Amino acid sequence: LKGYFEIALDLFSSAVANGLASIHTYPMLQSLVVDGIIAGVGGILTFLPNIFILFLALAFLEDSGYMSRVAFVMDDIMSGLGLSGRAFIPLLLGFGCSVPAVMATRTLSSERDRKMTILLIPFMSCSAKLPIYGLFTTAFFPRQWRGLVMVGLYVFGILCGILYAVILRNTRYKGEPVPFVMELPNYRMPGAKNVCQLLWDKAKDFLQRAFTVIFMATLVIWFLQTFNTHLSIVTDSKDSILAMVASVIAPIFKPMGYGDWRISTALITGFMAKESVVSTLSILFGNTAALLGSITSLSAASLLAFCLLYTPCVAAIASIKRELGGKWAIFVVLAQCVIAWL
């Protein structure tokens, strides 16, 4: 499905470019529309089928009554990490989006359990990271290894979360979780209306971000990439304002194998929305071949691990600030970046 979306995007992009050229549109406007908006936002929309399928599966689990039983079954395992079975639901929701996952911790009766669960949510791969995984696994790994790499990223995030939970349990959050008591609802066949409603709510959130936050980020990246400090159009991106700013932080990422300023820029925009990493790379590199020539497969694996673990998006951080306060939000940003770098 993603392949069909990409073919449609290429045809649409070519049609728009030819249309603008036929009416003799100003070249800068052509660049903005084709290289900026369509390449950036369109690159994200091609991952809609992947995210749609993920949310469809979660909607079935939620409407069938199975989620409550997951919490009950996981209670013994979660207690080993210093949490109750109830904490498993917010962590599971974290694979969809960190924002509702953080909000779901309100159902936890213990303040200790709530704070500890929120600190673990960033280790769960939210759906916004799927485009990043999809891009790099397709570009850098043989077909027979791609599925293993994708699954491995999710497992690696879970293992890191377990290790972090053990550290928290033995340091700041010593003690036992609140005993688990829950009335289990009856199993039921998921209703089409409920599943579609849940699916639409999740997909709508993704599309809203694609046409708001990511759209604005795309315009900013295009502007910074197109002009230099004298506001003159550059012929080479490395002479742009963007290159100048990103080159300052690029040395931080060099030990990990990707000191390229374009990758540093993508990681910065990822703080606004994780999907922006792909749209930014699409704008700055232009095509996959250029990306392949800039880093190795080992560096790509390192970059995937960093994207998995570094700070959640600004919306998730805002949710953490609302639940725990500003100091905790800053701590999560810094702690996740340090953990990802290590």
C-alpha positions as CSV (number, residue, x, y, z in Angstrom):
1,L,0.0,0.0,0.0
2,K,2.8,2.4,0.9
3,G,4.4,1.7,-2.6
4,Y,1.1,2.7,-4.3
5,F,1.0,5.9,-2.2
6,E,4.6,6.7,-3.3
7,I,3.8,6.2,-7.0
8,A,0.7,8.4,-6.7
9,L,2.8,11.1,-4.9
10,D,5.5,11.0,-7.7
11,L,2.8,11.4,-10.3
12,F,1.1,14.2,-8.4
13,S,4.5,16.0,-7.8
14,S,5.4,15.8,-11.5
15,A,2.0,17.0,-12.6
16,V,2.2,20.0,-10.2
17,A,5.7,20.8,-11.3
18,N,4.8,20.7,-15.0
19,G,1.6,22.7,-14.4
20,L,3.5,25.4,-12.6
21,A,6.2,25.5,-15.3
22,S,3.6,25.7,-18.0
23,I,2.1,28.9,-16.6
24,H,5.6,30.3,-16.0
25,T,5.4,30.5,-12.3
26,Y,8.3,32.1,-10.4
27,P,11.0,29.4,-9.8
28,M,11.1,30.1,-6.1
29,L,7.4,29.4,-5.8
30,Q,7.8,26.2,-7.8
31,S,10.6,25.1,-5.4
32,L,8.4,26.0,-2.3
33,V,5.4,23.9,-3.6
34,V,7.3,20.9,-5.1
35,D,10.5,20.6,-3.1
36,G,9.0,22.0,0.1
37,I,5.3,21.3,0.7
38,I,4.8,18.2,-1.5
39,A,8.1,16.5,-0.7
40,G,7.8,17.2,3.0
41,V,4.1,16.6,3.8
42,G,3.7,14.1,1.0
43,G,6.6,12.0,2.3
44,I,4.8,11.6,5.6
45,L,1.4,10.8,4.0
46,T,2.9,7.7,2.3
47,F,3.2,6.1,5.7
48,L,-0.6,6.5,6.4
49,P,-1.3,2.8,5.5
50,N,1.2,1.5,8.1
51,I,-0.2,3.7,10.8
52,F,-3.8,3.0,9.8
53,I,-3.2,-0.8,10.2
54,L,-1.5,-0.3,13.6
55,F,-4.4,1.8,15.0
56,L,-6.9,-0.7,13.5
57,A,-5.3,-3.5,15.5
58,L,-5.3,-1.4,18.7
59,A,-9.0,-0.5,18.1
60,F,-10.0,-4.2,17.8
61,L,-8.1,-5.0,21.1
62,E,-9.7,-2.1,22.9
63,D,-13.3,-2.7,21.8
64,S,-13.2,-6.4,22.4
65,G,-12.7,-6.1,26.2
66,Y,-9.2,-7.7,25.9
67,M,-7.3,-4.6,27.2
68,S,-8.6,-5.1,30.7
69,R,-7.5,-8.7,30.7
70,V,-4.1,-7.7,29.5
71,A,-3.7,-5.6,32.6
72,F,-4.8,-8.5,34.8
73,V,-2.5,-11.0,33.1
74,M,0.4,-8.6,33.2
75,D,0.1,-7.8,36.9
76,D,2.7,-10.3,38.1
77,I,5.2,-9.3,35.5
78,M,4.7,-5.6,36.1
79,S,5.0,-6.0,39.9
80,G,8.5,-7.3,39.2
81,L,9.3,-3.9,37.7
82,G,7.7,-2.1,40.7
83,L,4.4,-1.3,39.0
84,S,0.8,-2.6,39.1
85,G,-0.9,-4.3,36.1
86,R,-2.8,-1.1,35.5
87,A,0.4,0.6,34.3
88,F,0.6,-1.8,31.4
89,I,-2.3,-0.1,29.6
90,P,-0.7,3.4,29.4
91,L,2.6,1.7,28.3
92,L,0.7,-0.2,25.6
93,L,-1.0,3.0,24.4
94,G,2.5,4.5,24.1
95,F,3.0,2.4,21.0
96,G,0.2,4.4,19.4
97,C,0.9,7.9,20.7
98,S,2.7,9.2,23.9
99,V,0.1,11.9,24.5
100,P,-2.9,9.8,25.3
101,A,-0.6,7.3,27.0
102,V,0.6,10.0,29.5
103,M,-3.0,11.1,30.0
104,A,-4.1,7.5,30.6
105,T,-1.8,7.4,33.7
106,R,-4.5,9.4,35.5
107,T,-6.3,6.0,36.1
108,L,-3.4,4.9,38.4
109,S,-4.3,5.5,42.0
110,S,-0.7,5.8,43.3
111,E,1.3,8.9,42.6
112,R,4.5,6.8,42.7
113,D,3.1,4.4,40.0
114,R,1.9,7.4,37.9
115,K,5.3,9.2,37.8
116,M,7.2,6.0,37.2
117,T,4.9,5.0,34.3
118,I,5.2,8.4,32.7
119,L,9.0,8.1,32.8
120,L,8.8,4.7,31.0
121,I,6.4,5.8,28.2
122,P,9.1,7.4,26.0
123,F,10.8,4.0,25.6
124,M,7.7,2.7,23.8
125,S,7.9,3.3,20.0
126,C,5.0,5.6,19.1
127,S,3.5,5.3,15.7
128,A,5.1,8.6,14.6
129,K,8.5,6.8,14.6
130,L,7.2,4.3,12.0
131,P,8.0,6.5,9.0
132,I,11.6,6.8,10.3
133,Y,11.9,3.0,10.7
134,G,10.3,2.4,7.4
135,L,12.7,4.8,5.5
136,F,15.9,3.5,7.0
137,T,15.1,-0.2,7.0
138,T,14.1,0.0,3.4
139,A,17.1,2.0,2.3
140,F,19.9,0.3,4.3
141,F,18.9,-3.3,5.0
142,P,18.4,-6.3,2.7
143,R,14.7,-7.3,2.3
144,Q,15.1,-10.5,4.3
145,W,16.3,-8.5,7.4
146,R,13.9,-5.6,7.3
147,G,11.2,-7.3,9.4
148,L,13.7,-8.4,12.0
149,V,15.1,-4.9,12.2
150,M,11.7,-3.4,12.7
151,V,10.7,-5.9,15.4
152,G,14.1,-5.6,17.0
153,L,13.6,-1.8,17.4
154,Y,10.4,-2.4,19.4
155,V,12.0,-5.1,21.5
156,F,15.1,-3.0,22.1
157,G,12.9,-0.1,23.3
158,I,11.0,-2.4,25.7
159,L,14.3,-3.9,27.1
160,C,15.6,-0.4,27.7
161,G,12.4,0.5,29.4
162,I,12.6,-2.6,31.7
163,L,16.2,-1.7,32.6
164,Y,15.2,1.9,33.4
165,A,12.3,0.6,35.5
166,V,14.6,-1.6,37.5
167,I,17.0,1.3,38.1
168,L,14.1,3.6,39.2
169,R,12.6,0.8,41.5
170,N,16.0,0.4,43.3
171,T,16.7,4.2,43.6
172,R,14.1,6.9,43.6
173,Y,11.0,4.8,43.6
174,K,11.6,2.1,46.2
175,G,8.6,0.4,47.6
176,E,5.7,-1.8,46.4
177,P,3.0,-1.0,43.9
178,V,-0.6,-0.5,44.9
179,P,-2.5,-3.9,44.9
180,F,-4.3,-4.6,41.7
181,V,-8.1,-4.8,41.9
182,M,-10.3,-4.6,38.7
183,E,-13.7,-5.8,37.5
184,L,-13.2,-7.5,34.1
185,P,-15.8,-6.6,31.4
186,N,-17.3,-9.4,29.3
187,Y,-15.7,-10.3,26.0
188,R,-17.6,-9.0,23.0
189,M,-17.3,-8.9,19.3
190,P,-15.8,-5.5,18.3
191,G,-18.5,-3.2,16.9
192,A,-17.8,-1.7,13.5
193,K,-19.0,1.7,14.6
194,N,-16.8,1.8,17.7
195,V,-13.7,0.5,15.8
196,C,-14.2,3.0,13.0
197,Q,-14.7,5.8,15.6
198,L,-11.5,4.9,17.4
199,L,-9.6,4.5,14.1
200,W,-10.9,7.9,12.8
201,D,-9.9,9.7,16.0
202,K,-6.3,8.3,15.8
203,A,-6.0,8.9,12.0
204,K,-7.4,12.4,12.3
205,D,-4.8,13.3,14.9
206,F,-2.1,12.1,12.6
207,L,-3.5,14.0,9.6
208,Q,-3.9,17.2,11.7
209,R,-0.3,17.1,12.7
210,A,0.7,16.4,9.1
211,F,-1.1,19.5,7.9
212,T,-0.2,21.8,10.8
213,V,3.0,21.1,12.7
214,I,4.7,19.2,9.9
215,F,3.5,21.7,7.3
216,M,4.9,24.6,9.2
217,A,8.2,22.7,9.9
218,T,8.5,22.0,6.2
219,L,8.1,25.6,5.3
220,V,10.7,26.7,7.9
221,I,13.1,24.0,6.7
222,W,12.6,25.0,3.1
223,F,13.2,28.7,3.8
224,L,16.4,28.0,5.9
225,Q,17.7,25.7,3.3
226,T,17.0,28.0,0.3
227,F,18.5,31.3,1.7
228,N,21.8,32.4,3.2
229,T,22.3,34.9,6.0
230,H,22.0,37.8,3.4
231,L,18.6,36.4,2.3
232,S,20.0,35.5,-1.1
233,I,19.0,32.2,-2.8
234,V,21.8,29.6,-2.5
235,T,22.7,27.2,-5.3
236,D,24.1,24.6,-2.8
237,S,22.3,23.7,0.5
238,K,25.6,23.7,2.4
239,D,25.8,27.5,2.0
240,S,22.4,28.0,3.6
241,I,21.3,29.3,7.0
242,L,20.3,25.8,7.9
243,A,23.7,24.3,7.2
244,M,25.3,27.0,9.3
245,V,23.1,26.4,12.3
246,A,23.1,22.6,12.0
247,S,26.9,22.4,11.6
248,V,27.3,23.8,15.2
249,I,25.6,20.7,16.7
250,A,26.7,18.1,14.1
251,P,30.0,17.2,16.0
252,I,27.8,15.9,18.9
253,F,26.5,13.2,16.5
254,K,29.8,12.4,14.8
255,P,30.9,9.7,17.4
256,M,27.7,7.9,16.4
257,G,28.5,7.8,12.7
258,Y,26.4,10.6,11.3
259,G,28.0,14.0,11.6
260,D,26.2,15.2,8.5
261,W,24.5,18.6,9.2
262,R,21.4,17.4,7.3
263,I,20.8,14.5,9.7
264,S,21.4,16.8,12.7
265,T,18.7,19.2,11.3
266,A,16.3,16.3,10.9
267,L,16.8,15.2,14.5
268,I,16.1,18.8,15.7
269,T,12.8,19.0,13.7
270,G,11.9,15.6,15.2
271,F,11.4,17.3,18.5
272,M,8.4,19.2,16.9
273,A,7.0,15.9,15.5
274,K,8.8,12.7,14.9
275,E,7.3,12.4,11.4
276,S,9.2,15.6,10.6
277,V,12.5,13.6,10.6
278,V,11.5,11.9,7.3
279,S,10.0,15.0,5.7
280,T,13.2,17.0,6.6
281,L,15.5,14.3,5.1
282,S,13.3,14.2,2.0
283,I,13.8,17.9,1.5
284,L,17.5,18.1,2.3
285,F,18.7,14.9,0.5
286,G,16.2,15.0,-2.3
287,N,16.3,11.2,-2.9
288,T,17.3,8.0,-1.2
289,A,20.5,7.6,-3.2
290,A,21.9,10.8,-1.7
291,L,21.1,9.5,1.8
292,L,22.7,6.1,1.0
293,G,25.9,7.9,0.0
294,S,26.1,9.9,3.2
295,I,26.1,7.2,5.9
296,T,26.8,3.5,6.2
297,S,24.4,0.7,7.3
298,L,26.0,0.6,10.7
299,S,25.5,4.4,11.1
300,A,21.9,3.9,10.0
301,A,21.4,1.3,12.7
302,S,22.9,3.7,15.2
303,L,20.6,6.5,14.0
304,L,17.5,4.2,14.3
305,A,18.5,3.5,18.0
306,F,18.9,7.2,18.7
307,C,15.5,8.0,17.1
308,L,13.9,5.2,19.1
309,L,15.2,6.6,22.5
310,Y,15.7,10.4,22.2
311,T,13.3,13.0,23.5
312,P,9.6,12.6,22.7
313,C,7.9,15.2,20.6
314,V,6.9,18.6,21.9
315,A,3.2,17.5,22.3
316,A,4.2,14.6,24.5
317,I,6.5,16.9,26.6
318,A,3.6,19.3,27.0
319,S,1.5,16.5,28.3
320,I,4.2,15.5,30.8
321,K,4.5,19.1,31.9
322,R,0.7,19.2,32.5
323,E,0.7,16.0,34.5
324,L,4.0,16.4,36.5
325,G,5.2,20.0,36.1
326,G,7.9,21.8,34.2
327,K,10.9,20.4,36.0
328,W,9.9,16.8,35.2
329,A,9.3,17.7,31.5
330,I,12.8,19.2,31.2
331,F,14.2,16.1,33.0
332,V,12.5,13.8,30.5
333,V,13.9,15.7,27.5
334,L,17.5,15.8,28.9
335,A,17.4,12.2,30.3
336,Q,16.1,10.7,27.0
337,C,18.7,12.5,24.9
338,V,21.6,11.4,27.2
339,I,20.3,7.8,27.2
340,A,19.9,7.8,23.4
341,W,23.4,9.2,22.9
342,L,24.9,6.6,25.2
